Amino acid sequence: MSLRFSLVFLLLGGCSLIEPHATTAAPPPDAVVIDTPETAPAAPQPPRAILPATTVASLGDVREAGLWMRTPLVSEPMRGTVRDPATGRSVTLDLIPIEGAPGAGSRLSLAAYQALGLPLTALPELRVSAGG
């Protein structure tokens, strides 16, 4: 009989190990604290390039009409001019910001590709300036 009571008390005592205990104890003063994504300070954003600048462009979404360039060279939407140094042709269009480093490349609308006389498979290096 004493064996039964011993087993009952052991089982009941073990139940406290099953329930989760919330602890909010601070780490000891000599502990090393490692930043996690939730606690790490935000990484500094690279500065935006100042226009005029040069970018390599690829064809953007052909379903989106209009004259536009999505580029990391601007931090807010604005009008701009894109010139192809190889041909001297230029087009005034909307510059639309996208995330990325200034040298990451840009996306150019189908209409802008056509206005510059570019083959659709080309990856031209274009000169971008503000205003238009």
Rosetta constraint file for C-alpha pairs under 8 A:
AtomPair CA 1 CA 5 HARMONIC 6.67 0.50
AtomPair CA 2 CA 6 HARMONIC 6.14 0.50
AtomPair CA 3 CA 7 HARMONIC 6.21 0.50
AtomPair CA 4 CA 8 HARMONIC 6.19 0.50
AtomPair CA 5 CA 9 HARMONIC 6.17 0.50
AtomPair CA 6 CA 10 HARMONIC 6.11 0.50
AtomPair CA 7 CA 11 HARMONIC 6.07 0.50
AtomPair CA 8 CA 12 HARMONIC 6.10 0.50
AtomPair CA 9 CA 13 HARMONIC 5.92 0.50
AtomPair CA 10 CA 14 HARMONIC 6.16 0.50
AtomPair CA 11 CA 15 HARMONIC 6.49 0.50
AtomPair CA 12 CA 16 HARMONIC 7.43 0.50
AtomPair CA 13 CA 17 HARMONIC 7.75 0.50
AtomPair CA 14 CA 18 HARMONIC 7.11 0.50
AtomPair CA 15 CA 19 HARMONIC 6.98 0.50
AtomPair CA 27 CA 31 HARMONIC 6.13 0.50
AtomPair CA 35 CA 39 HARMONIC 5.49 0.50
AtomPair CA 35 CA 40 HARMONIC 4.87 0.50
AtomPair CA 36 CA 40 HARMONIC 5.57 0.50
AtomPair CA 46 CA 101 HARMONIC 6.85 0.50
AtomPair CA 48 CA 72 HARMONIC 7.23 0.50
AtomPair CA 48 CA 73 HARMONIC 5.86 0.50
AtomPair CA 48 CA 74 HARMONIC 6.42 0.50
AtomPair CA 48 CA 75 HARMONIC 6.72 0.50
AtomPair CA 48 CA 101 HARMONIC 7.72 0.50
AtomPair CA 48 CA 102 HARMONIC 6.31 0.50
AtomPair CA 49 CA 53 HARMONIC 7.13 0.50
AtomPair CA 49 CA 73 HARMONIC 5.29 0.50
AtomPair CA 49 CA 74 HARMONIC 7.15 0.50
AtomPair CA 49 CA 102 HARMONIC 5.89 0.50
AtomPair CA 50 CA 73 HARMONIC 7.22 0.50
AtomPair CA 50 CA 74 HARMONIC 7.91 0.50
AtomPair CA 51 CA 73 HARMONIC 7.32 0.50
AtomPair CA 51 CA 128 HARMONIC 6.67 0.50
AtomPair CA 51 CA 129 HARMONIC 5.18 0.50
AtomPair CA 51 CA 130 HARMONIC 6.14 0.50
AtomPair CA 52 CA 127 HARMONIC 6.92 0.50
AtomPair CA 52 CA 128 HARMONIC 5.41 0.50
AtomPair CA 52 CA 129 HARMONIC 4.21 0.50
AtomPair CA 52 CA 130 HARMONIC 6.77 0.50
AtomPair CA 53 CA 73 HARMONIC 7.64 0.50
AtomPair CA 53 CA 127 HARMONIC 5.82 0.50
AtomPair CA 53 CA 128 HARMONIC 5.38 0.50
AtomPair CA 53 CA 129 HARMONIC 6.67 0.50
AtomPair CA 54 CA 125 HARMONIC 6.62 0.50
AtomPair CA 54 CA 126 HARMONIC 5.53 0.50
AtomPair CA 54 CA 127 HARMONIC 4.50 0.50
AtomPair CA 54 CA 128 HARMONIC 5.96 0.50
AtomPair CA 55 CA 103 HARMONIC 6.68 0.50
AtomPair CA 55 CA 105 HARMONIC 5.60 0.50
AtomPair CA 55 CA 106 HARMONIC 6.53 0.50
AtomPair CA 55 CA 125 HARMONIC 5.54 0.50
AtomPair CA 55 CA 126 HARMONIC 5.45 0.50
AtomPair CA 55 CA 127 HARMONIC 6.59 0.50
AtomPair CA 55 CA 128 HARMONIC 7.32 0.50
AtomPair CA 56 CA 105 HARMONIC 5.00 0.50
AtomPair CA 56 CA 106 HARMONIC 6.21 0.50
AtomPair CA 56 CA 123 HARMONIC 6.21 0.50
AtomPair CA 56 CA 124 HARMONIC 5.59 0.50
AtomPair CA 56 CA 125 HARMONIC 4.33 0.50
AtomPair CA 56 CA 126 HARMONIC 6.14 0.50
AtomPair CA 57 CA 105 HARMONIC 5.75 0.50
AtomPair CA 57 CA 106 HARMONIC 4.65 0.50
AtomPair CA 57 CA 107 HARMONIC 5.30 0.50
AtomPair CA 57 CA 108 HARMONIC 6.13 0.50
AtomPair CA 57 CA 123 HARMONIC 5.50 0.50
AtomPair CA 57 CA 124 HARMONIC 5.70 0.50
AtomPair CA 57 CA 125 HARMONIC 6.46 0.50
AtomPair CA 57 CA 126 HARMONIC 7.02 0.50
AtomPair CA 58 CA 105 HARMONIC 7.68 0.50
AtomPair CA 58 CA 106 HARMONIC 6.38 0.50
AtomPair CA 58 CA 107 HARMONIC 4.97 0.50
AtomPair CA 58 CA 108 HARMONIC 6.04 0.50
AtomPair CA 58 CA 121 HARMONIC 7.93 0.50
AtomPair CA 58 CA 122 HARMONIC 7.16 0.50
AtomPair CA 58 CA 123 HARMONIC 5.31 0.50
AtomPair CA 58 CA 124 HARMONIC 7.44 0.50
AtomPair CA 59 CA 107 HARMONIC 5.53 0.50
AtomPair CA 59 CA 108 HARMONIC 5.15 0.50
AtomPair CA 59 CA 109 HARMONIC 6.20 0.50
AtomPair CA 59 CA 110 HARMONIC 6.58 0.50
AtomPair CA 59 CA 113 HARMONIC 7.46 0.50
AtomPair CA 59 CA 120 HARMONIC 6.75 0.50
AtomPair CA 59 CA 121 HARMONIC 7.63 0.50
AtomPair CA 60 CA 70 HARMONIC 7.97 0.50
AtomPair CA 60 CA 107 HARMONIC 4.65 0.50
AtomPair CA 60 CA 108 HARMONIC 5.05 0.50
AtomPair CA 60 CA 109 HARMONIC 5.21 0.50
AtomPair CA 60 CA 110 HARMONIC 6.95 0.50
AtomPair CA 61 CA 109 HARMONIC 6.77 0.50
AtomPair CA 61 CA 110 HARMONIC 7.71 0.50
AtomPair CA 62 CA 109 HARMONIC 6.60 0.50
AtomPair CA 62 CA 110 HARMONIC 5.63 0.50
AtomPair CA 64 CA 109 HARMONIC 7.31 0.50
AtomPair CA 65 CA 109 HARMONIC 7.29 0.50
AtomPair CA 65 CA 110 HARMONIC 7.62 0.50
AtomPair CA 65 CA 111 HARMONIC 7.23 0.50
AtomPair CA 66 CA 109 HARMONIC 6.87 0.50
AtomPair CA 66 CA 110 HARMONIC 7.98 0.50
AtomPair CA 66 CA 111 HARMONIC 6.18 0.50
AtomPair CA 66 CA 112 HARMONIC 7.81 0.50
AtomPair CA 67 CA 92 HARMONIC 7.64 0.50
AtomPair CA 67 CA 93 HARMONIC 4.99 0.50
AtomPair CA 67 CA 94 HARMONIC 6.40 0.50
AtomPair CA 67 CA 109 HARMONIC 5.96 0.50
AtomPair CA 67 CA 110 HARMONIC 7.81 0.50
AtomPair CA 67 CA 111 HARMONIC 5.68 0.50
AtomPair CA 67 CA 112 HARMONIC 5.28 0.50
AtomPair CA 68 CA 93 HARMONIC 5.05 0.50
AtomPair CA 68 CA 94 HARMONIC 4.51 0.50
AtomPair CA 68 CA 95 HARMONIC 5.88 0.50
AtomPair CA 68 CA 96 HARMONIC 7.12 0.50
AtomPair CA 68 CA 108 HARMONIC 6.18 0.50
AtomPair CA 68 CA 109 HARMONIC 5.51 0.50
AtomPair CA 68 CA 112 HARMONIC 6.81 0.50
AtomPair CA 69 CA 93 HARMONIC 7.14 0.50
AtomPair CA 69 CA 94 HARMONIC 6.26 0.50
AtomPair CA 69 CA 95 HARMONIC 5.05 0.50
AtomPair CA 69 CA 96 HARMONIC 6.03 0.50
AtomPair CA 69 CA 106 HARMONIC 6.74 0.50
AtomPair CA 69 CA 107 HARMONIC 5.56 0.50
AtomPair CA 69 CA 108 HARMONIC 4.49 0.50
AtomPair CA 69 CA 109 HARMONIC 6.25 0.50
AtomPair CA 70 CA 95 HARMONIC 6.02 0.50
AtomPair CA 70 CA 96 HARMONIC 4.61 0.50
AtomPair CA 70 CA 97 HARMONIC 5.70 0.50
AtomPair CA 70 CA 98 HARMONIC 6.01 0.50
AtomPair CA 70 CA 106 HARMONIC 5.65 0.50
AtomPair CA 70 CA 107 HARMONIC 5.08 0.50
AtomPair CA 70 CA 108 HARMONIC 6.50 0.50
AtomPair CA 71 CA 95 HARMONIC 6.82 0.50
AtomPair CA 71 CA 96 HARMONIC 6.10 0.50
AtomPair CA 71 CA 97 HARMONIC 5.20 0.50
AtomPair CA 71 CA 98 HARMONIC 5.42 0.50
AtomPair CA 71 CA 99 HARMONIC 7.96 0.50
AtomPair CA 71 CA 102 HARMONIC 7.90 0.50
AtomPair CA 71 CA 105 HARMONIC 6.85 0.50
AtomPair CA 71 CA 106 HARMONIC 4.50 0.50
AtomPair CA 71 CA 107 HARMONIC 6.52 0.50
AtomPair CA 72 CA 97 HARMONIC 5.46 0.50
AtomPair CA 72 CA 98 HARMONIC 5.00 0.50
AtomPair CA 72 CA 99 HARMONIC 5.77 0.50
AtomPair CA 72 CA 100 HARMONIC 5.51 0.50
AtomPair CA 72 CA 101 HARMONIC 6.25 0.50
AtomPair CA 72 CA 102 HARMONIC 5.13 0.50
AtomPair CA 72 CA 103 HARMONIC 7.84 0.50
AtomPair CA 72 CA 104 HARMONIC 7.26 0.50
AtomPair CA 72 CA 105 HARMONIC 7.44 0.50
AtomPair CA 72 CA 106 HARMONIC 6.96 0.50
AtomPair CA 73 CA 97 HARMONIC 7.07 0.50
AtomPair CA 73 CA 102 HARMONIC 5.21 0.50
AtomPair CA 74 CA 95 HARMONIC 7.17 0.50
AtomPair CA 74 CA 96 HARMONIC 7.10 0.50
AtomPair CA 74 CA 97 HARMONIC 5.28 0.50
AtomPair CA 74 CA 98 HARMONIC 7.97 0.50
AtomPair CA 75 CA 97 HARMONIC 5.43 0.50
AtomPair CA 75 CA 98 HARMONIC 7.88 0.50
AtomPair CA 76 CA 96 HARMONIC 6.80 0.50
AtomPair CA 76 CA 97 HARMONIC 5.75 0.50
AtomPair CA 77 CA 94 HARMONIC 7.05 0.50
AtomPair CA 77 CA 95 HARMONIC 5.59 0.50
AtomPair CA 77 CA 96 HARMONIC 4.73 0.50
AtomPair CA 77 CA 97 HARMONIC 6.12 0.50
AtomPair CA 78 CA 94 HARMONIC 5.86 0.50
AtomPair CA 78 CA 95 HARMONIC 5.28 0.50
AtomPair CA 78 CA 96 HARMONIC 6.91 0.50
AtomPair CA 78 CA 130 HARMONIC 7.43 0.50
AtomPair CA 78 CA 131 HARMONIC 7.56 0.50
AtomPair CA 79 CA 92 HARMONIC 7.15 0.50
AtomPair CA 79 CA 93 HARMONIC 5.80 0.50
AtomPair CA 79 CA 94 HARMONIC 4.65 0.50
AtomPair CA 79 CA 95 HARMONIC 5.72 0.50
AtomPair CA 79 CA 130 HARMONIC 6.36 0.50
AtomPair CA 79 CA 131 HARMONIC 5.24 0.50
AtomPair CA 79 CA 132 HARMONIC 6.05 0.50
AtomPair CA 80 CA 92 HARMONIC 5.69 0.50
AtomPair CA 80 CA 93 HARMONIC 5.57 0.50
AtomPair CA 80 CA 94 HARMONIC 6.07 0.50
AtomPair CA 80 CA 95 HARMONIC 5.98 0.50
AtomPair CA 80 CA 128 HARMONIC 6.97 0.50
AtomPair CA 80 CA 129 HARMONIC 5.57 0.50
AtomPair CA 80 CA 130 HARMONIC 4.28 0.50
AtomPair CA 80 CA 131 HARMONIC 4.43 0.50
AtomPair CA 80 CA 132 HARMONIC 5.15 0.50
AtomPair CA 81 CA 90 HARMONIC 6.72 0.50
AtomPair CA 81 CA 91 HARMONIC 5.64 0.50
AtomPair CA 81 CA 92 HARMONIC 4.35 0.50
AtomPair CA 81 CA 93 HARMONIC 6.13 0.50
AtomPair CA 81 CA 128 HARMONIC 5.80 0.50
AtomPair CA 81 CA 129 HARMONIC 5.29 0.50
AtomPair CA 81 CA 130 HARMONIC 6.28 0.50
AtomPair CA 81 CA 131 HARMONIC 6.39 0.50
AtomPair CA 81 CA 132 HARMONIC 5.51 0.50
AtomPair CA 82 CA 90 HARMONIC 5.46 0.50
AtomPair CA 82 CA 91 HARMONIC 5.49 0.50
AtomPair CA 82 CA 92 HARMONIC 6.43 0.50
AtomPair CA 82 CA 93 HARMONIC 7.51 0.50
AtomPair CA 82 CA 126 HARMONIC 6.42 0.50
AtomPair CA 82 CA 127 HARMONIC 5.60 0.50
AtomPair CA 82 CA 128 HARMONIC 4.61 0.50
AtomPair CA 82 CA 129 HARMONIC 6.55 0.50
AtomPair CA 83 CA 88 HARMONIC 6.45 0.50
AtomPair CA 83 CA 89 HARMONIC 5.73 0.50
AtomPair CA 83 CA 90 HARMONIC 4.07 0.50
AtomPair CA 83 CA 91 HARMONIC 6.59 0.50
AtomPair CA 83 CA 116 HARMONIC 7.85 0.50
AtomPair CA 83 CA 126 HARMONIC 5.72 0.50
AtomPair CA 83 CA 127 HARMONIC 5.09 0.50
AtomPair CA 83 CA 128 HARMONIC 6.55 0.50
AtomPair CA 84 CA 88 HARMONIC 5.45 0.50
AtomPair CA 84 CA 89 HARMONIC 5.56 0.50
AtomPair CA 84 CA 90 HARMONIC 6.24 0.50
AtomPair CA 84 CA 116 HARMONIC 7.04 0.50
AtomPair CA 84 CA 124 HARMONIC 7.51 0.50
AtomPair CA 84 CA 125 HARMONIC 7.09 0.50
AtomPair CA 84 CA 126 HARMONIC 5.00 0.50
AtomPair CA 84 CA 127 HARMONIC 6.39 0.50
AtomPair CA 85 CA 89 HARMONIC 7.49 0.50
AtomPair CA 85 CA 125 HARMONIC 7.85 0.50
AtomPair CA 85 CA 126 HARMONIC 6.67 0.50
AtomPair CA 85 CA 127 HARMONIC 7.00 0.50
AtomPair CA 89 CA 116 HARMONIC 5.65 0.50
AtomPair CA 89 CA 117 HARMONIC 7.94 0.50
AtomPair CA 90 CA 115 HARMONIC 7.81 0.50
AtomPair CA 90 CA 116 HARMONIC 6.21 0.50
AtomPair CA 91 CA 112 HARMONIC 6.92 0.50
AtomPair CA 91 CA 115 HARMONIC 6.67 0.50
AtomPair CA 91 CA 116 HARMONIC 6.82 0.50
AtomPair CA 92 CA 132 HARMONIC 5.47 0.50
AtomPair CA 93 CA 112 HARMONIC 7.76 0.50
AtomPair CA 93 CA 132 HARMONIC 7.60 0.50
AtomPair CA 100 CA 104 HARMONIC 5.96 0.50
AtomPair CA 108 CA 112 HARMONIC 6.36 0.50
AtomPair CA 108 CA 113 HARMONIC 6.69 0.50
AtomPair CA 109 CA 113 HARMONIC 6.30 0.50
AtomPair CA 110 CA 114 HARMONIC 6.23 0.50
AtomPair CA 110 CA 120 HARMONIC 7.90 0.50
AtomPair CA 111 CA 115 HARMONIC 6.09 0.50
AtomPair CA 112 CA 116 HARMONIC 6.16 0.50
AtomPair CA 113 CA 117 HARMONIC 6.20 0.50
AtomPair CA 113 CA 118 HARMONIC 5.25 0.50
AtomPair CA 113 CA 119 HARMONIC 7.39 0.50
AtomPair CA 113 CA 120 HARMONIC 6.92 0.50
AtomPair CA 114 CA 118 HARMONIC 6.05 0.50
AtomPair CA 114 CA 119 HARMONIC 7.91 0.50
AtomPair CA 118 CA 122 HARMONIC 6.63 0.50
AtomPair CA 118 CA 124 HARMONIC 7.93 0.50
